[in-house]
Amino acid sequence: MLKRYIVELGMGADLHGGDITKAAIKAVKDATSRSCLCGIEDVLGLSPLEMHVHIKIGCSEPNKLDKDSVMKAIPVGTSEIEVVKGGLGVRGLEVPDFGVGDTIEVVVAALTVSVDL
């Protein structure tokens, strides 16, 4: 039976071009960069490869998110993704060398790491 071990939050933004997937990957990496799950091994005696990560993404246009690309940002274990309406889109500055359009997309991520006990 899976039991929650930790919930970590992250935020990511694409400043030029409004790429929701790019912002979501940054949000996932932001969350994972603040977590060292050594307790999975040291306390529980499990391998990090045995963990399961539920990725919940809040973005302004869920239908534009490339879920497979976001899931690849989780380096170990198994994962699943849920996408809900949220995040933020705001007018920024168009810089053609960085992307098409002047939309800044902000995406939030909640990563719930569970282990089978």
N, C-alpha and C positions, 0 to 999 in steps of 0.2 A: 504494500500500500504506500503510495507516494505521500510524503510529508514535506511541508514547506520548510526550507532551511533559511532562506534569505530573500528579501525583496529589495532590489536596487533600482534607482531611478536615474534617467539620463535625458539630456536635451541635445538636439542637434539642429543646425540651420544650414540651408543653402542660400548664400547671400546674393547670388546672381543666377537667375534663370528658373528659380522655383522648382527645383528637382526634389520631389518628395522622397524618393527612394534614397537619394544621396543624403538628405537630411536625416532620414530614419536610420541609416547605417551609422552616421555620426552619433545619433542618440544612443544606439545600442553600444557602440564603442565607448561612449562617455560613461555609461553605466558599468560596463565591464572593467573599465580602467580604474575604478575605485574599489574593486572587490578582489580580495585574495581569499579564496575559499579553502584555506589550508585545514580548517576544521573538518571538512568532509573526509580527508585522509587521516589527520592526526587524532581527531576525537571519535569519529564514526567508523574509522577503519575501512572506508570505501575509496575507490578510485574516482577521481574527477570525471573519468569517462562514463561513470554510472549515473551522473546527475542528469536531470531533465530540466530544461529551461522553457518556461512559458513566456513568450514575448508579447507584450501588449503595446501596440502603437496607437497613438492619437495623432491624426493628421487631418488637414483641411479637406483633402479629397482622397478618401480611402481607396477608391477604384483605380487610382493612378499609381498605387504602390506596387513595386515588384517584390512580392513576398519572398520568393526564392533567394533573391540577392540579399535581402535583409537577414534571412536565416543563416546565410553563410558567414555572417559576422560573429556567430557563436562558435568558438573554435573546438569545443569538446562536448561530449554527451549528446543527448537527443534534444530536439526542440520542436516547438509548435508556435504558430503565430496567430494573433487575433488583432484585427485592425478596426478601430472605431473612429468616429468623427471627433475631431479635436484639433489641437495644434493651433497654428496661426499663420495667416498669409498677410503680408503687408507690402506696400509699394516701397521699392528700394531704388537702386541705381542700375541702369543697364550698362554693362561693360562687355562688349561683344567677345573679347578674348576669354572671358570667364564663363559665359553662358548666354542663352537667348532669353530676353525678357528682363523686366525690372522687378520681378516678384521675389521677395524674401520668404522662404518657407521655414517655419519653425515646427519641429516635430518632437513629441515627448515619448519616452519609452519607459515601461515598467517591466523589469525582468524578475520573474519569480523562479528561483532555483529550488527544486524539490529533489529528494532522494528517497529511494525505496527502503523502508525499514521494516 
